[in-house]
Amino acid sequence: MSILRTSCLAFCAASSLTLTLPSMAQDTYPNRPVKVIVALPAGGSVDMVARQLSQQMATDLGQPFVVDNRAGGSGQIGVPVVAKAAPDGYTIMVSPASFLTTNKSIFKTLPYNPETAFVAVTKLVNQAMVLVVSDKAKYGTPAGILAAAKASPGKLTYASSGDGSPQHLAGLMFESRAGVKLLHIPYKGGAAAITDLIGGQVDMAFAPLPEALPHIKSGKLFAVGVLSEKRAISAPDIPTLREGGVNNVVLSAWIGLLAPAKTPQPVLDKISKSAKAFLRGDAKTKLIEIGMEPAADEVKPLAQVISEEIRIHADLVKAAGLVPQ
């Protein structure tokens, strides 16, 4: 065999091996532990979903899926970790909507672009927002709240878990669509906001249903209405705000699953398949019981939801005169 022919055969073999290595890596994914970033503290609803999902994925795919809480900075500590990670499926993220939508409007700059830095695998759950009050006699109906707000513009208070939070956005949307002016009282977390609402320090709150539902069931809070097109599966007795005469106030504090941009499709397919199995399996009933609605069968792609909500939230923030930080 000539030296030239031998060299050609060696080159072709090496080239073939190089070309097949990425494919082989995708076929064997995962072959080591996978990191699941949650840019929030442990113990909240996003963390809870991430941990239950990680258990399902570990069972389905045969490797540990380890939740890594990187809290702080309204997502600006943990989310960039995923944006900068290698697109190989070994770093993924479970995120609340606000870090991917509202953040773009309330911060001058972000260390990530929510529309280009990630591939949106799937929405995991929707969390209906609910308008709750502690004084049912005064504010037990949308009509009662609107009357009080119009009688004293800017005096009726609503609590939120912080500027730019889903609770804050819900309040801005209510003001815009109902034509009233409220006073926003931001807290450091949803639990503190709910505590002060129960104690009578604020008049009302727009809260994710899982946060408010235990207090609604105990009678400490009264649900005026959910901010959704239809009644929540987990709380069918609570009417929508539309039923009470307030239209176009629809907001969901959803939770999504994302990976770094350019993650190979075969890897994404495995992750997505396991996530959908989780949402349709035994966890479905448990999620519904605590106020979440699994989103496995939603038609609209999550990437489209993110882009649409970025524009909607930008309009609300601008109309409210909020200055980006």
Buried (B, 14 or more C-beta within 10 A) or exposed (E): EEEEEEEEEEEEEEEEEEEEEEEEBBEEBBEEEBBBBBBBEEEBBBBBBBBBBBBBBBEBBEBBBEBBBBBEBBBBBBBBBBBEBEBBBBBBBBBBBBBBBBBBBBBEEBBBEBBEBBBBBBBBBBBBBBBBBBEBEBBBBBEBBBBBBEEEEEEBBBBBBBBBBBBBBBBBBBBBBBEBEBBBBBBEBBEBBBBBBBEEBBBBBBBBBBBBBEBBEEEBBBBBBBBBEEBBBBBEEBBBBBEBEBEEBBBBBBBBBBBBBEBBEBBBEBBBEBBBBBBEEEBBEEBBEBBBBBBBEBEEEBBEBBBEBBEBBBBBBEEBEBEEE
